[in-house]
Structures are given as structure tokens and as C-alpha cells.
Amino acid sequence: MGENSRPGRTGLWLLGARGSVATTAIVGLAALRSGLVRPTGCVTELPAFGSAPLPGWDEIVVGGHDISGTDLHKTADALVSAGVLPVGVVSAVAAQLTAVESELRHGYDPATGGGDQAGEVARLAGDMGAFARRHDLERVVVVNVASTESPWPRGADLDDVAALDAALAAGEVPASVVAACAAVRAGCPYVEFTPSTGIAIPALLRMAEQRGLPYAGSDGKTGETLLRTVLAPMFTERALVVRSWAGTNLLGGGDGATLADPRAVASKLDSKSRGLHALLGGEVAAPLHIDNVPDLGQTKVAWDHVHAEGFLGAPVTLQLTWSAYDSALAAPLVLDLTRLVAMAHHAGQRGPLTALACFFKDPFGSAQHRFDHQVRGLHEWVRVTTEAAGGGA
């Protein structure tokens, strides 16, 4: 395939760039670029993506916003102590971490940013544009991995730019919307990896399409919900009637502290539950709660208990436990999404990338939650996009 069929140098601009997920992605990218690790967990390294016109690991340049001033090296060291990152890898990519650190800028903090949200949008967009120019990038993909926010009920009402501008002028917009607005105005494709509002207001969605920008989201699907979207269809395809599906999530670290706030956890619970109800029906009892257990640190534990009815009313019970470092599950997906969204943007695609639904709990533009169907849709989209770019199937 010709060189012009490839996306070329691509920026990855991380919102929440000093957090655990972002730092794990940054270290992982550096390690992949240096050949220090295998691409385990990276979907775009599977054989089905071998001919796809994706940016290479060495073509992705990282920058970002964060309201924390903690040096990236310190965050990485903390993740080494927590067992998430291998100490040898972090030491080997120290120079690359320093390079990324130089590209991090102060984000929008509602607590200190004042009411001039329009000015903050312009500042953040300016940072993104300057980053693209400084590194001669073809595009910058903005990925939100910042802390989960409380739901914002006003978002659905902002259906035109004038209403959005008025809300910004009044200082009423949550931080995720300020950042997403900056991304769209800077001409950046956008990925909402959290359940925060972000780009998901009508005015911004319309603006993104008008500017030829693809976007994807929301809320990365990495653990318990991934299992549910695989297992729930098994019950329905075997005509077993699920009566209840109860879940408990235990987590520590920054996510645990954030989600201890009942306002912040509400959007996470909604996104986790929506897919299960879509797969099994709204009549299924599906209690779900998230508990902050600080001593777990970076480990996330999910317990599920499923009760179903079988032939002649015989009970069927499934109990499962999923335990992992959540940042290590999420980070490769952030890298995959950067490559796939860059490919879509290079191909001239705009609007919601429904083919990327398998990466999200609550996918934009798609009501399909079955993981097997989502993956087939992803592979077909990659095949068609690759062929259109002049590559092999």
C-alpha cells in the first residue's frame, strides 16, 4: 500500500495524563516502541489487523492535560510499587517519560479555574494545536481518562452552539465538557473512555460531524462488564431465564476514592448496568454496587452472582470473580483506540464510530451489546476501511 494511505504521525493527547491509566499507557507505548515487551492485550496487534493502515507505535507522540502537578516519573514509580509496572521497563524508558513530561500542560480545574470557561476552552484548544504544530502531526486524537464526574443533567438540553456558549459564559459546564469542547474546536478526533459527559451533548456531537471529526465512547469496557457481554448471550441462546444478576466491585487507588462519592459513582453504575438490561431484559433484578477498599491499591475485584431458571424450573447458578490491575487492562485499549480513530480520521470518516462498540460499556450510536457481534462488526469495518485505503483484506 502507498505511504499516503497510512495515517502518519499521530498525537495522543491524554486528559488526565498523570493518572494511573494514562501513565500505564505512556510507559506501555514507550516499551512497545523500544521492543521491550510483547503487545499482549493490544487488539490492533492481532492477525485480523495485520494489513490495516494504522499508525505505528513509533509514529504516536504523547502529550496531555492534567490538574495534578505530580511528575510523570513519580506516578510511574508509584505504579511500580503497586505491582502494575515492571521496574526494569520503567527504568529503560525513563528518557521517553521525560519527553512526554515536557508535553504535559495544566488542565481545567473547576475549583481554581474561575467562571471564564470560554477562555479555558480557548487555552486548552491552543495547547492541543501547538502540540500538533510542534511535532508536525497529521492529527491529534484526544482521549479522556480523567476521573469520573457526576452526571450532568443539563447536557441533553444543549442542542446548539449558542446554548453551549451561553453555558460556558455562565461557568456552568463540567470539566469533561470544557475539555471535549476544546478538542472539537482544535479539530481533534475524540475518545470518551470514562462515563463522564464529555462530548456527549448534542451541540458538540453536531459540531464534531460538521468539522469532519470521528468520535468514540463511552466508558471503556475492561472487566466485569466485558464478562457480562460475553456470558449473558449464553443464557439467552440456551433459553435459560436469568432471574437476577448481582454484582459487587471492590477497588482502591484514585478510582476507589473518586467513586466513593455517590454523585460520581452514579454515571458509572448506569453505564455498567445498561448493557446487561439490554441483553437480558429490564425485568432482570440486577443490583450492583461499587465499594472503595483503599488497601486494594491498584487491584480491582469484581464478584458476580447469577441466578437463572432452567428446564422444569431447575435452578442454575453462576458465581465468578474477576481480579486484575484495572490500569493494565485499560491502557492497551487506549493505545488501540488511538490507532483505530486515527485510521478512521485519515479515511475521512466522521461522527460516531459505532464499529468500536466492543471497547465500551455504553457505546455511542449503537444499541448492540453482545461482544461477539460487536467484534464481528469491528473486523468488518477494519476490512472495508483497509480495502478502501488500498490495503489487503
C-alpha positions in Angstrom: 0.0 0.0 0.0 1.2 3.5 -0.7 2.6 5.7 2.0 -0.2 8.2 1.6 -2.7 5.5 2.6 -1.3 5.5 6.2 -2.4 7.9 8.9 1.2 9.0 9.6 2.4 10.8 12.7 -0.4 10.9 15.2 -0.7 12.7 18.5 -2.3 11.1 21.5 -3.5 13.9 23.9 -4.5 12.4 27.2 -6.9 14.2 29.5 -5.9 13.1 33.0 -2.4 12.5 31.7 -0.8 11.9 35.1 -3.3 9.4 36.3 -2.8 5.6 36.5 -4.4 4.6 33.2 -2.6 7.3 31.3 0.8 6.6 32.9 0.4 2.9 32.2 -0.4 3.7 28.6 2.5 6.1 28.2 5.0 3.6 29.7 3.5 0.8 27.6 3.8 2.7 24.4 7.4 3.6 25.2 8.1 -0.1 25.9 6.4 -1.2 22.7 8.3 1.4 20.7 11.6 0.1 22.2 10.8 -3.5 21.7 11.0 -4.3 25.4 7.6 -6.0 25.7 5.2 -8.0 23.6 1.9 -6.3 22.6 -0.1 -8.5 24.9 -3.6 -7.0 25.3 -3.3 -4.9 22.2 -6.2 -5.8 19.9 -4.7 -4.0 16.9 -1.7 -6.4 17.0 -4.0 -9.4 16.3 -3.7 -11.0 12.8 -7.1 -9.5 11.7 -5.5 -6.1 11.8 -2.2 -7.0 10.1 -3.0 -5.1 6.8 -4.9 -2.2 8.4 -3.4 1.3 7.8 -2.7 2.1 11.4 0.0 4.4 12.8 3.0 2.5 14.1 4.0 2.7 17.7 6.9 4.9 16.8 4.5 7.3 15.0 2.5 8.1 18.1 3.5 11.2 20.1 2.1 11.8 23.5 1.0 15.0 25.4 -1.8 15.9 27.6 -3.6 17.9 30.3 -3.9 17.2 34.0 -4.7 19.3 37.0 -2.1 17.4 39.1 1.4 18.7 39.1 3.0 15.3 40.1 5.9 14.5 37.8 5.2 11.5 35.5 8.2 9.7 36.8 6.8 9.7 40.3 3.5 8.3 39.1 5.3 5.6 37.3 7.4 4.8 40.4 4.2 4.5 42.4 2.7 2.1 39.9 5.9 0.0 40.1 5.5 -0.2 43.9 1.8 -1.2 43.4 2.9 -4.0 41.0 1.3 -2.6 37.9 4.5 -1.7 36.0 7.8 -3.7 35.8 10.6 -1.7 37.4 13.1 -2.7 34.6 10.8 -1.4 31.9 10.2 2.0 33.7 13.9 2.4 34.1 14.6 1.6 30.4 12.1 4.2 29.1 13.0 7.0 31.5 14.2 9.3 28.7 10.9 8.8 26.9 8.9 9.6 30.0 10.9 12.8 30.3 10.0 13.7 26.8 6.3 13.2 27.5 6.5 15.1 30.8 7.7 18.1 28.8 4.5 17.9 26.7 2.1 17.9 29.6 0.1 21.1 30.4 -2.2 22.2 33.2 -5.8 21.2 32.6 -9.0 22.9 33.5 -9.8 22.7 37.3 -13.3 23.9 38.2 -12.1 24.6 41.7 -9.5 27.1 40.6 -10.3 28.0 37.0 -13.0 30.6 37.8 -16.0 31.3 35.7 -14.2 32.0 32.4 -14.9 28.7 30.8 -14.9 30.1 27.3 -11.3 31.3 27.9 -10.4 27.9 29.3 -11.7 26.2 26.2 -9.5 28.5 24.0 -6.5 27.9 26.2 -6.9 24.1 26.1 -7.5 24.1 22.4 -4.4 26.2 22.0 -2.3 23.7 23.8 -3.6 20.9 21.5 -3.0 22.9 18.4 0.5 24.0 19.5 1.4 20.3 20.2 0.3 19.3 16.7 2.4 22.0 15.1 5.4 21.4 17.3 5.6 17.8 16.2 4.3 18.1 12.7 1.4 15.8 13.4 -1.2 14.7 10.9 -3.8 14.7 13.7 -4.2 14.6 17.4 -6.5 12.1 19.0 -7.8 13.3 22.4 -8.6 10.5 24.9 -10.3 11.3 28.2 -9.0 9.1 31.0 -9.6 11.6 33.8 -11.5 10.9 37.0 -15.2 10.1 36.6 -17.6 13.1 37.1 -21.1 13.3 38.4 -23.8 13.1 35.8 -24.7 16.4 34.2 -28.5 16.5 33.6 -28.3 19.7 31.5 -26.1 18.2 28.8 -29.0 16.8 26.7 -30.6 20.3 26.6 -27.6 22.0 24.9 -28.6 21.3 21.3 -26.9 24.2 19.6 -23.7 26.1 19.8 -25.3 29.2 21.1 -26.7 27.3 24.1 -23.3 25.8 24.7 -21.6 29.1 24.5 -24.1 30.6 27.0 -23.5 27.7 29.4 -19.7 28.3 29.1 -20.1 32.0 29.7 -22.1 31.3 32.8 -19.4 28.9 34.1 -21.9 26.0 34.3 -20.2 23.3 32.3 -18.4 20.3 33.8 -14.6 19.9 33.2 -15.1 17.0 30.8 -17.3 19.1 28.5 -14.8 22.0 28.6 -12.1 19.7 27.5 -14.2 18.0 24.8 -15.3 21.4 23.5 -11.6 22.3 23.3 -10.8 19.1 21.4 -13.5 19.7 18.8 -12.6 23.3 18.3 -9.0 22.3 17.9 -10.1 19.8 15.1 -9.2 16.7 17.2 -10.9 13.3 17.0 -12.2 12.4 20.4 -12.5 9.3 22.6 -14.6 9.3 25.8 -13.0 6.5 27.8 -15.0 7.5 31.0 -18.7 7.7 31.7 -18.4 11.5 32.2 -20.5 13.7 29.9 -17.5 14.8 27.7 -18.5 15.1 24.1 -21.9 13.6 24.6 -24.1 16.7 24.3 -26.0 17.5 21.1 -24.1 20.7 20.3 -20.7 19.1 20.4 -21.7 16.0 18.5 -23.1 18.2 15.8 -20.0 20.4 15.8 -17.8 17.3 15.5 -19.6 16.0 12.5 -19.6 19.4 10.8 -15.8 19.6 11.3 -15.3 16.1 9.9 -14.3 14.6 13.2 -14.9 11.0 14.3 -15.5 10.2 17.9 -16.0 7.1 20.1 -17.1 6.2 23.6 -18.2 5.8 26.2 -16.7 4.2 29.3 -14.0 1.7 28.5 -15.1 -2.0 28.9 -12.3 -3.8 30.6 -13.5 -6.2 33.2 -16.8 -7.1 34.8 -18.9 -5.6 32.0 -16.8 -7.3 29.4 -17.5 -10.7 31.1 -21.2 -9.9 31.2 -21.5 -9.0 27.5 -19.9 -12.4 26.7 -21.8 -14.5 29.2 -25.3 -13.0 29.1 -25.9 -14.1 25.5 -25.0 -17.7 26.5 -28.1 -17.8 28.8 -30.4 -16.3 26.2 -29.2 -18.5 23.4 -29.8 -21.6 25.6 -33.2 -20.3 26.6 -32.3 -20.1 30.2 -34.2 -17.4 32.1 -32.0 -15.2 34.2 -33.8 -14.0 37.2 -31.1 -12.0 38.9 -27.5 -10.9 38.2 -25.9 -9.2 41.2 -22.5 -7.6 41.1 -20.1 -6.1 43.6 -16.9 -4.1 42.6 -14.1 -3.6 45.1 -11.3 -1.1 44.2 -8.8 1.2 45.8 -6.5 3.8 44.5 -7.7 7.0 42.9 -10.7 5.4 41.2 -11.9 3.9 44.5 -11.6 7.3 46.2 -13.4 9.1 43.3 -16.2 6.5 43.1 -16.8 6.7 46.9 -18.6 9.9 46.1 -22.3 8.8 45.4 -22.6 11.5 42.8 -19.6 10.3 40.8 -20.5 6.7 41.0 -24.0 7.2 39.6 -22.8 7.5 36.0 -20.5 4.5 36.3 -23.3 2.3 37.7 -25.6 3.5 34.9 -23.2 2.6 32.1 -22.3 -0.8 33.7 -26.0 -1.8 34.1 -27.4 -0.6 30.8 -25.8 -3.3 28.6 -26.9 -6.1 30.9 -30.5 -4.9 30.9 -30.4 -4.6 27.1 -29.1 -8.2 26.8 -31.4 -9.8 29.3 -34.4 -7.5 29.5 -35.4 -4.9 32.0 -37.2 -7.4 34.2 -34.0 -8.9 35.5 -33.1 -7.9 39.0 -29.5 -6.5 38.7 -28.3 -4.9 41.9 -24.8 -3.5 41.5 -22.6 -1.5 43.8 -19.0 -0.3 44.0 -17.0 -0.2 47.2 -13.9 1.8 48.0 -11.3 -0.5 49.6 -8.2 1.6 49.9 -5.8 -1.3 50.8 -6.5 -3.0 47.5 -4.5 -0.2 45.8 -4.5 -0.6 42.1 -6.2 -4.0 42.2 -9.9 -4.3 41.1 -12.0 -7.2 42.2 -15.5 -7.9 40.7 -17.8 -10.6 42.1 -20.9 -11.6 40.2 -23.7 -14.0 41.3 -26.1 -15.1 38.6 -29.3 -17.0 39.3 -31.2 -18.5 36.3 -34.1 -20.8 35.8 -33.6 -24.0 33.7 -35.8 -26.8 32.4 -38.7 -27.7 34.7 -37.8 -24.8 36.9 -34.5 -26.3 38.0 -32.1 -23.6 39.4 -28.9 -22.6 37.6 -26.3 -20.6 39.5 -23.1 -19.0 38.2 -20.6 -17.3 40.5 -17.5 -15.6 39.2 -14.6 -13.5 40.4 -12.5 -11.2 38.2 -9.4 -9.6 39.7 -6.8 -7.5 37.8 -4.9 -4.3 37.8 -7.5 -2.1 36.1 -4.9 0.3 34.6 -3.2 -2.6 32.9 -6.5 -3.7 31.3 -7.4 -0.2 30.2 -4.0 1.1 28.9 -3.7 -1.1 25.8 -7.3 -0.2 24.8 -6.3 3.4 25.0 -3.5 2.7 22.5 -5.7 0.6 20.3 -8.4 3.3 20.2 -5.8 5.9 19.3 -4.7 3.9 16.3 -8.2 3.0 15.1 -9.6 6.5 15.5 -6.5 7.8 13.6 -7.3 5.4 10.8 -10.9 6.5 10.7 -10.0 10.2 10.6 -7.4 9.5 7.9 -10.1 7.7 5.9 -12.4 10.8 6.1 -14.9 9.1 8.5 -16.9 11.4 10.8 -19.4 11.1 13.6 -19.8 8.1 16.0 -17.6 5.2 15.2 -20.1 2.5 16.0 -17.7 -0.2 14.9 -15.7 0.4 18.0 -18.6 -0.6 20.3 -16.7 -3.6 21.6 -14.4 -1.3 23.6 -17.1 0.4 25.5 -19.8 -0.3 28.1 -22.2 2.3 26.7 -21.2 2.7 23.0 -22.1 5.9 21.1 -24.5 5.4 18.3 -25.0 1.6 18.9 -27.6 -0.4 20.9 -25.6 -3.6 20.3 -24.1 -5.0 23.5 -23.3 -8.6 22.5 -19.5 -8.8 22.5 -19.3 -11.4 19.7 -21.5 -9.3 17.4 -19.5 -6.2 18.3 -16.2 -7.9 17.4 -17.6 -9.1 14.1 -18.6 -5.5 13.4 -15.2 -4.2 14.2 -13.4 -6.7 12.0 -15.8 -6.0 9.1 -15.2 -2.2 9.5 -11.4 -2.7 9.5 -11.6 -4.9 6.4 -13.7 -2.3 4.5 -11.6 0.6 5.6 -8.4 -1.2 4.8 -9.6 -2.1 1.3 -10.7 1.5 0.7 -7.2 2.6 1.6 -5.7 0.2 -1.0 -4.5 -2.5 1.5 -5.1 -6.2 1.6 -8.1 -7.8 3.2 
